[in-house]
Amino acid sequence: MKRLQHPFAILYNLRQFIWALIIPLARGLVLALSDGGVASWLSGAWIDLVTLLGMLLLSLLMWMAYSYEVDETGLSVRCGLIVHTSIFLPARQIATLSAVHAFYLRPFGAVRLRADTLAGSRERADLSLFVSKEEAKAILDGRVAELRSGTLSRRYRPRSLYVAALAAFSSSSFAGMIFLATLISRTGELLGAEFKSRVYGTFERVTQLLAFGIPPAAAALAYILLFGWLVAFSINFIRHKNLVVRRRGGALHIRGGVFTSREYVVAADQLNYLDIRQTVLSFFLRFCTVHINAVGYSKYSDDVSGVIPAVRVRDAARTLGLVFPEWKPAPRQLRHNWGALFKFIGDASWGCVLIPAATFFLRWLLPSWSGFVGWVGFMLCFPAYWFLMIRLIDYFTSGIARDGDRLTLHYSSGYYLHTIILPIDRIAWVCLRQSPIQAMDKKCDVLIYSYAEHSTRHHIRNLDRQAVQEMLGLEL
């Protein structure tokens, strides 16, 4: 039975016609500044009213022309005022079905439903529509029932402390600063330039009070980084609070969030890979987080990302077995030779040498800025040496293993250590890369590209070429 979207879609459609408001606004401005003044504008206000009613009518017609139907075969949509378009997503091809219970939708009783398949766009959902809260629940429950084959039924709900650990390990000062700058800028646009000047002035005074002998400009940079991290931590914690993961047969049902609750139903047999992730800090604390890679899951920056926020390394296998019993990490079977240290730390060492050297040179060149340059150089050394530490840990932990039809890949990427559990049938292609020195030593770097919405590369360094070919069944 075909249904129309929730009436909130009428308001949502109006966003496409915001540009048309330029007409009445420009007319009102011109007439208000003319000799006729406001009275002249009011006499012709019917033109503005007709424009607004036309926009509303067009939005209403678009809403009436958009219908959808959900049954056991899949999800179908028909839309278009003049040119009609019909879209059908077969149920067996839907990797992730998600519902966003946004705080601004709650007064209307609306929920945003999204469906994603491997063939769709990586920037946006294949289908997105507004439905009622009851309809969203019925559709998600129906999807769980479709995927629920077998008797497996498990539930995992982490403690708030573990959610806080995930937020701490995954928060970035840079992301927090971008959010904060955007918030201040947008709020300043609404409240005026005075608001922004007051915010920045207050921050400047607080920085001067809390400098503690550090140059004020350097203290400001340090406090911006710290405050940015706190903002990112708060956002991540709120997003993952109340996280619940349920495994029901072939369905993975995930829900989390405080102000905006997000709900996902992921087909377990369409997971691309599992990612057991660590930072330098979590490595030494013996904690890890578990993420999944599936089409449509964690596609947007504000989506829930981790499925197991934090777990002790010694308990990881048991916790994984609770929700993902078919996904088991294997210990390393192939690893690099011990003489490959420079292969891991070579590029990471440059920052550790050049940043201190540049700092000393600039302090000599600009003695009046010596304090500021010294503090900034000191701060920049942190990410450089942090990256070097990641590569050193990677040197001791990197490798590859095969257990049946799954590979376990141990490697580092950026500031994270990864243990990837990857099904063989999710491999798109494999590249064995050799430098002249590696060719003489019969070693190679293994680059494995896996199926996903976007290219995902897994890079394991300096393994024996012949052993890799035999493990992966390659004939090169």
N, C-alpha and C positions, 0 to 999 in steps of 0.2 A: 504494500500500500504506500503510495507516494505521499510525502509530507512536505510542508513548507518549513523554512527555517524559523527559529525564534524571532519574534518581532524586533528584537534588538538589532537584527541585521539591517533594518531600515535606517536606524541611526548610523550604523557602521558604513553603509553605502554612501551616506551624505559626505563622507570625507573626500570622495572623489570630485565633489563639486565645490570644494572650498574656494577654488580659484575664481568661481563665478561670483563670489561675494565682492570681488574687486569692483564689479559694475555698480551696485548700489552704494558701496563705500566711496568710490570715486565721485559719483554724482552728488552724494550728500556733501562731500568736502568742497567740491567746486561751488555748489549753490550756497553753502554756509559762508564761504569767503566772498561771495559776490554781493552785489547791492541788496539783493532780496533777503539775504540772511537766512536764519532758521525757518522763518515763515514761508519762504519760497520753497525750501526743501520739504516741509510738511505738506504743502499743496500738491506736490507730486509724489508723495510717499507711496501711492498705489502702485507705481512702477516697481519700487523695491519689493513691495508685498507680492506682486505677481511673480517676480524673479524667485523669491524664496519659496512660494507655493509650487512653482514649476520644478524647482530642485527637489522638493519633498515628494511631488507626484512621480517624478522620474525614479527616485529611490524606492518608492512604494511599488512601482511597476517592476523594477529589477527584483525586488523581494518576491513578488508574486510569480515571476518567471523562473525562479530558482526552486527546484524541488529535488528531493532525495528519497531513496528507498534502501532499506537495509534488510537483508534476509540471509539465509544460510549459504547462498551462492556468492555473496559479496556486497559491495557498496556501489550504488549507481546514482548519478547526478545528472539532471537536465537543466540547462540554463541558457540565457540569451533572450533579448527582446526581439531583435530582427533576425539575426543568424543564430539558430538553435544549435547547441552543443550537447552531446550526450557522452558521459564518461562512466566507465565501469571498471572497478577494481575487484578482481576475483579474490575471494576470501583466502585462498591458499597462497596468494602472492603478497598479502598485507603483512609486513614484518612487524610494524608497531602501530597500535591504535592508542591515541592519547587524548586526555580531556584536561583542559586548563580551567580551573575554578578561580578566575581572577577576582580580586576584591572589588573591582569596579563593575563586575558583572552580577555580583550577588544581589544587589537591590532589584535587578530585573529578573532574577531567577534563571539566568542564562549561563551556558557553559560552551566553551569553544572546543569542538571536536576536530581532531586531526588524524589523517591516515597517511601512511608512508609505505612505499614499495621500493625495491632496489632500482627500478627503472626511472624513478622520479628525480626532481631537482634536489641538489644538496643544500641550496639556500632556503628553500621553503617547502612546506608540506605538499604532498601530491593533491590532497583534498583538505579543505578547511571550511567548516560551517558552524553556525550557531544553533544549538539545540537547547531544550529545557533540561533542567537538572535531572528530572525523572527519566527523560528520554536518553540522556547520556549514560545513566546508570544501567538502563536496560540494554543499551548497545554494548557497553563494556562487559556486562555479565554474560551477554550472548556470545561475545567473542571468547571469553574464558571457557564457556561451555563447549564451544567448537573445538578449542585446542586441548581440552581436558581429556586426554587419552591415558588410561592407566590409573593406578590407585595412589600415585605419589601426591602427597599433600603436606607441605611444610610452610612454616611461617618464621620470619626473622625480623626482630625489631631491636635495633641497637640502642644502647643507653645514650643519654644526652652528652655524656663525656666523650664518647666515641665520635658523635656527630661534631662536637667542638674540635676534636683532633683532626677530622677530615677538613673542616673549615680552616684550621690553622695551617695544615700542610699544603693546601691548595690555593691559599690566598696570595694575591700579588699586590704589592704596593702600587705598581703602575696601573693595574686595573682599578684599584680604589681611587687613585688620583683622577683618572679619566671620569669615573662616575661622579666624584665630588665636584670637579670643574664644570661638568655638564649641568649638575644640579644647581650650582651657584649661578651659572650663566642663564639658565632657563628661569630661575626664580627672579634674577635681576631684571630679565625682560618683562616680567609681570609686575614687579614692585618698583622698578626704576633703578637708575644708576646709583642712587644714594644707598640703596640696600647693599649693593656689591661693594661700594667703597667702605661702608661700615664693617662688613665682614672682613675684608682684607686689612682694614685699619686695626680691628680688634686682634687679628692674628699677628700683625706686626708688633703690637704692644706686648702680647703674651710671649712672643718669641724673645723679645728683648729682656723680659723679666726672667725667663727660664734659660737664658743662654749659658749660665754657669761658667763664665770665662771663655766659652767658645765664641769665635767671631759670629755676630748676629746673622750674617748671610748664610754661613755654614750651618748654624743652629736651625735656621728656617728650613733649609734643605732636609736636614735630619728629621725635623718634626713633620714635614710634609710627607716624607716616606713612611714614618711611623703611623701618622694619622691615615694615610692612604691604605696601609695594611689593615688597620683596625676597621675601616669602612668595608674593605673587601671581606674581612673575616665575618663581620656582622651580616653582610648580604648572604654569604655562603651558609652561615649557620641557620639563618631564617629560612633559606631555601630548602635545607635538608632536615630541618627539625620535623619531628613526627614521622620520620621515614619508616615505612613498613614494606617488606618484600615478602610476597607469597608465591610459592611454587605449587601450581595445581596441574599435574600432568605435564602437558606440553606448553602450558601458559605460565608466563612470568608476569606477575601483577605487582606493580611498584607504585607507591604513593608517598608524597612528602610535601612539606611546605607549611607555613603558618598563615600569612595574609593571603597569599595566592597558593592554593593547593593544586598540585599537578599529579595526574594519574596516568599510568601507562600499562598497556597490555602488550607484551612482547612475545612473539612466537619463539620458543626456546630453540627450535631446530633452525632458526634463521639468524642466530647469533654469529657474528663474524669472528670474534675472538674475545677472550677474557684477558684483562690487563691487571696484574697485581703490581701495584705502584708503590715506590718508596722515594723519599727525599733523603738527604744526608742525615738530617735530624731523626727521622723515623727509622732509618737504618740502624743507627746506634741505640735508639730506644727499643729496637726490635718490634716495631709496629709496621703494618702495611695497610693499604686501602685497595679495594677491588672495584674495578670499573668494567663495564661491558661495552662492546662496540656492536651496535645493531642499527639497521636503517631506521631513521626517524627518532632514535633515542639520543638525548643530549645534543640535538641538532642546533638548538638555539642557546645563546649564552646564558639565559636565565633558567634553563632546564635543570632538573635533577641530574647529577652526573654519576656519583658513586652508588653502588648497590650494597656494599659492605664498607661503611665509613672508616672503621679502624678495627684491626684485630691483631693480636699478638702473632708473631711469625710462627711460634710453636703451635698455635691453635688454628692457623689458616686453613690447613687441609681439612680439619673437622668442620669448620664453619662453611667452607666451600661445599663439602659433601652434603650439608644440610639443604642448600638451595640449588647447587649445581653438582649433583652426584656423578654426572658423566664427564665432568671437567676436572681432571686431576693434574697438577704440575708434576713434572718428572725431573729428577736430579740431572745435572749435566753429564752428558756422555762424550761430547767433543768440546775441547777447550783449546785456547791458544797456547803457544809455547811461552815459557817464562821470560824468554829474551825479547818479547814484543812490548816491553814497557813503553818505549818511546812512541809506538804506534797509538797508544792510548792517551798519553799525556803531552805529546808533542805540540799540537795546536792549542791545548789548554794552558800550556806554560807561557805562551807569548804575553798574555795579559798580565800574568804575575810578574813578568820582568819589565815590560814596557810601561805599565802604569806607575810603579814606583820611580822608574827612571825619568818619566815625563814630569812627575810631581817635583822631584828634586831640581830638574832643569828649570821649570817654571818658577819655582821659589827663588832660584838664583837670578832669573831674568826679570822677575817682577817682585822685588823685595817688599814693596808696600802692600802687596796682596799675599804675602807669605802665609799668614794664618789661615786665610780662606782656602788658598790652593792646597795647603797641607791637609786641611780637614776633608776637602772634597776628594783628594787623592786617597786618603785613608778610607773614606766611604766606598770609593770605587774598587778598592782592593778586595772588599768583601765578596762581591759576586765573582770576581776573577779567581780567588782562592777557593771559593765554594765550588766553582765549576771544576777546578783541578781536583778537588777532593772527590767529586762525583766520578771523575775519570779514574782515579786511583782505586775506588771501590769497584768500578766496572772491571778493572784489570784483574781483580781477585775473584769476581763473581760471573764474568761473562762466559757464555757457552750456549750449546744447543743440545737438545735431546729429542728422541722420538719414542712414543709409546703408542703402538698400533697406528691408528689413522690420525693422530694428533702430534704436533710438534710443540715443544716447550722452548721458548727463546729467552735467553737472559742477556740483556744489553742495557745501555744507557742512551738517553736522548734528551738533550738540553740539560735541565737540572733534575731529571727524574731517572730512577732506576726502574726498569720494566722487567717483569716476568710475564711473557705472553704465551697463552695456551691457544694454539691456532690449528684448526682442522686442516688436513691436507687439501680437501676439496675447496677450501677458501683461498688457496694460493693462486694468484693471477699469473705471476711469472717470477723467475729466479735469475739473479745476476751474480756470477762469481767474478769479482774484480781483483785484478792482480797488478801490483806495481812491479817494476823491474827487480827490485830487491826481493819481493814476495815470490816472484817467478823462480828465482834461483833457489829459494827455500821451500818451494812447492806449497806455499801458503796462499790464502786469498781472503778477501772480505766478502761475506755473504750478504747480499741485499735481497730480501724477500718482500715482494709486493702482494698485498692481500686485497681481496674483494671488499669494497665498502662504497659509501656514497662519494667518497673522494679518495684519491691515491694515498695509501698508507704504506710507508716503507719501514721495514725492520732491518737494522744494520748490526750484524755481528762481525767482529773484527778478527782477522788473522787466524783462521782455522785451516786445518789440513785439507787441501783441495780434493784429494782422492777420497778421503773419509766422508766429506760432505756429499760428494757425488754418489757414493754408495748408500748413505743414509736417505738421501732424497730420491734415489732412483734415477739420477740424471746420466745421460750419455752425451758428453761434450768432447 
